[in-house]
């Protein structure tokens, strides 16, 4: 029978402000341990989830394994890790897993190793798509090998937040399953190297071609984990998002004055200015756009998006970090910085309790996951695997096993 040890529990590493928690709790997952090193993110977490959250939120370094292990209760079913992406980007000089920040993944892996018999049956890692190509693919292969050495069968996919909300935010995910989960609904790739392209695993991977682009499929074909590959036949997400206008406050904020508007209008490329002018001259209903300031060819430019999406939210650090909101309404063009509430909506957490400090709010959400993305992964992958495992351990399963046992006579 299922007991306390077998509950739908999880640990959230690199928890930040807790948006993985926000997504998973909606289907009944219980967070028993959260970890992050940033006190301001912990303050936001507690501000949203209440003082009781401090009981399981550990403000400390993931490398402090003894302290981490002492705080994790029992054997959580799932561990998630949205480890730092800085070293996977140009900003981090592409140091990859050798970098000080992204290398924190090894701290997480050390914790998994030392948990031994308390090791979570399932893990979910998240990072930017650059993780796949970092150091020519070596970093991705290293993560696969390390997880396989800990007994996990692997799967991987890329999901873009724009399929759920109007924000361009692709993210790479790695999922690991311990041996006792390998069964329905998981489909495995044979480890003997003779799997055909018509095998159930290949067919399931190809059906979900949106979430497994060709470069990722190529990597999955070329890397042979010591365990193997295992996937849930989940198909592609149905792209359903509402308009950007529904996420942006069209009125009621401090808009820039005419001088600041003119300065940013002059920063635009000629083609962007012409498009803005056409929308202004149309004098139609309000249209919300977003843009980033970037240095292009030695000049600071305001690059505007016209595809109905906000750019990928970032932490407000550096010249191209904060997004500009542009609203064109009945012949008037207004501009301002995007607000923390708008960040929250674009991350699928519009009701999140915001801190008083604006920059703190932008940092928290700019460095977080998109809630509907994690919800989709949960509905299609995490909860089905948990429920299949739980069903096998239920009283009904015990009765089914007993019914198959041969009867013995009593003399």
N, C-alpha and C positions, 0 to 999 in steps of 0.2 A: 504494500500500500504506500501511497505517497504521504510523506511526512514533512516536517519542517526542513529536513536536509534536502528535500526534492522540490521545494517551492520554486515559483517563477521569479527568481532573484537574479540581480546582476550587480556588477561593479563597473563604475564609470571612471576610467583613468583619463587624465588630461581633461577633466570634466568642465573646466571653464565655468560658464554661468548655468550649465545644466540643461542644454537643449536636447541632448540625447535622452536624459531623464524625462524631459517634457514629452517627447514622442513615445517612449516605451511605457510610461505609466498609464497611457491612455488605453492600453490593452491588458493592463493588470500586472505588468512587471513591477517588482519592488526593488528600489535601489538600497542596497545594504552597505555600500562603501563608495565614496567618491573621492577623487584625489586631484589636487592641482597645487601649483606653487605660487599662484598669484592671489594675494589677499584681497584685491579689489574685485576679482571675479567671485571669490568666495562671498564677499559682502553682497554682491548682486544675487547670488544663489540663495543666500539666507533671506534676503529681502523679498524674494519671490516665493520661496517654499516655506518660510517661517523659521523660527528659532530652532525648532526640532531638527532641522536639516543639519545643524552643527553636530548632532550626535554621530552622523555617518560621513560628514565632509572632513577629510583629512588635508589640512594645509601643510604640505611638505613635499620634499623631493622624492620622486619615484625611485631614485637610486638608493634611498635609505630603506633597503629591503626589509631589515628586521622590524622597523617601525611599521612599515606597510603591512607585513604579514601578520603582525600582532593585532592589527585593526580589522582585518577581514574576517567576518564571522562565518564559520562553517564552510560549505562548498557552494559558492554561487554557481548558478547554471551558466551564466553568460558574463563575459568581461568585454567591455568596449574600450577602444583607445583611439582618440582623435589626436594623434601625436603631432608635434609642431611641424609645420610645412616650410618654415623659413629657409632651410638649407636645400630645399628642392627647387628653389626659385633663383632668378638672377640676383634678387636682392641678397640672397644668402650665398652668392657666388657659386651656386651649384655644388656645395660641399657634400650634399646628400647625407647618407647615414654616418659619414665621417664628421659631420658638423656637430657643434656642441648642442644645438637645439633639436634638430631632427634625430640625432643620435640617441635621444632619450627613449626611442623605441626599444633600445637594448636594455634599458632599465626596466621597462614593462616586461620584456621577455624574461629577464632575470627573476622577476616576481613570479611569473607563471611557472618557471622551472622549479623554484623553491617551494611553491605551493604543494608540489608532489601529488599526494592522493586527494588534495583539496582543489586541484587544478580545475578551472571551469570547463564544462563540457563543450562550450562554444565560445568563440571569440569573434569580434568584429572590429577591424582596423579601418581607419579613414584618413585620407590625405589627398593632396592635389594630384591631378593626372600626371604631373611631372615626376611623380614617384615611379611610374612605370618605365620612364626613359632615363632616370638619373643614373649617371655613370654607365651609359650604354646598356641599361637594363640590369646591371649587376646588383643594384640596391634592391630592386624588386625580387630578383632571384634569391638574394640573401634572406630577405624576410620570409619567402616561401620555405627555404631550406630550414631556417631556424624554427618556424612553426611546425614543420613536418617532424623535426627532431624531437619536438615536445608531444608528438602523437596526433597532430591535427591533420585531417584531410582538408584540402583547400578549394576555395572557389574565389572568383574575382569578377567585378563588374564596375562600370562607370555610370553614375547617375547624375544628370544635370537638374538642378533645382528649377530650371525654366519649364520643365514638364509639369510643374505643380504651382509655381508662383512666377510672377514676371521679374525674375532675377537670373541672369546668366551665371551659373555656379556649378560647373562640373566637378565631381569628386570621385576618386578611385576608392573602392572598398575591397578588403580582403576578409573572407569569412573562413573560420576554421572549425572543424567538427572532430571531436574525439571519437575513437573507434566504436564506442557503444551507441553512437548515434547513427552509424552508417547502416542504413536501411531506409524504408520508405519514410518520407517522400524524397530522400536523396537518391540521385542517380550517379553512379561512380564510373570513372574512366579506368579501364583495366590497366593494371600496373605492369603487365608483361610486354607492353610495347606493341601488341598486335591488334589494338583497337581499330576498327574500320571507321571510315567517315560516315557510315550509315548506322553507327552504334547509337543507342539511346542517349549517351552522354553528348556525343557530337551533335545530334539532332536537337537536343535541348539547348545547347550553347548557341547554335546557329539560329534557332527560333528567336532568341533574345538578342538580335543583332544590334539593336539600339544601345543596349547596355554593355555589349561586348564588341566594340569596334575592332576592325581587322588587326590593328597593332596589338591589342590586348589578346585576341585569339591566337595570334602568332606566338606571343610570349607563352601563353598557356600550353600551346602545342610543343614548344621547344623545351620547357622546364618539366622535369620529371621528379616530383616530390618523392621522398622516401616512403610516404604513405600513399598518396594518390590524389586525384582531383575528384570532387563530389559536388553536384549542383542540384538545386531544386528547379524543376521545369516551371518557371514563373512567367515566361513570355515578357513582352516589353510593356512598360508603363503606358497607360492611355494618357496622352498629353492633353490635360484639361486645366487651363489656368484662366483667371479673370484678368481684366484689363489693368494696366499700370495705374490708371486714374483712380481705381478703387483702393490703392495702397498709399496714395499721395494726398496730403491735405492741400486742397486747392485754394483755401482761404485761411485766414486767422493766424498767420505767422509773420514774423518780421522779415519782410522781403528787402532785398538790397535797394539802395537808393539809385537814382538815375545815373550818377557817375560810375558806381560799381557795376551796374548793368551794362553800361556802354563799354567799360573796360573789358568785361568778359565777352561781350558781343564781338569786340575787335580781336579777341584771341581766337575766334573760330576760323576754321578753314573757309575759303570762299564758298565752297559747295554747301557747307553747313549753314552759313549765313543766308544763302539763297533759299534753302529749304525752310528756315525759320521765317523768313520774310514772306514766303508763299503762304505758310500757315497763318501768319499774322494778318495778311491781306485778305484771307478767306473769311475772317471775322466769324468763324463758326464756334461751336461749343468748345469748352475748355479741353485742351490737350496737354497731358503731362509728359515731359521728356526728362532724361537725365544725361549728365556728362561728367567727364573727368578732366582735370587739368594735367597735361603732360608736356614734357619738353620734346619737341619734334624739330629736327634740323636746326638745333640751337635756339629755338624760340619756344616760349610757353604757349601752348595751344589748349583751347577748350574743345575737346572731342565730344560731340553730341551723338547719342544713339537715336535712331528713328525707327527701330524695329519693335517698339512696344515693350522693351525690356530695360530694366536697370542693369548696370554693370555689376560685376561680382563685388559684393560688399567687402571692404577691407578695414583694417584698423587704421585710425587717423594718424598715420605716421608717414611723413614724406609728402612730396608735392602732388602725387597722383593717388592719394589715399582717400580723400573725402569726395563724396559725390555732390554734384550740383543738381538741384531741381530746377527745371525750366517749365513754366506754365504759360501757355499761349491761350488767352481767353478774350474772345470778342475784340480782337485787334490789339490787345495789350500783351506785352511780353514781360513776365516777372521771373526773377531768379533769386535763389537762396541756397544755403547748404541743406542737405537732407538731414532730417531729425532722427533721434534715437527711436521714436515711436514708429517712424517709417521703416527704419532698419528692422525693428521687431516684426512688423507686418511682413516684410519681404523674407524674413526667416521663418514665417509661419507661426509666430508667437506673439500675435498682436495684443494679447491681454497680459503679457508679462509685466510685472511691477518694475518700473524704471527707477534707477537711482536719480538723485537730484543733480549730480554732475553730468553734464552733457557728454564730455569726452569719455568719461568712464562708461557710459552707455554705448557709445559708438565702438569703443574698444571691445566691450563684451560681446556685442552682436557681430561685429566684423570678424571676430575670431571664432565663430561658432558654426554649428551645423544647421542645415535647413530642416526644420521639424517634419514637414510632409515627406521629405526624402527618407528619413529614418522610419517614419510610419509605414511607408510603402515596403521597405525592406523587412520590417517587422511582420506586416500582414502576409507577405509572400514567402518569407524565408524563416525568420527567427521563431515566430509563434507556431507555424506548422511543424517545424522540427521539434520544438518543445512538446507540443501536444501529441505528436506521434510517439515520442519517447515516454511521456506520461501515461499514454493509453496502454503501453506495454507493461507498465508497472501497476496498473489499476487492479482492484479486486476482480473485475470482470475478466481481465487477462489471466489472472491466477486461476479462475474457474475454467477458462478455455484450455489452459495447459493441463489442469487436473483431469478434464474430460477426455484428454487424449491418452492418459496413462492407462496401461492394462490393469484390469481388476485382479486382485489376488483373493483366493479363497481363504476363509477362516475355519479351522478345524476345531 
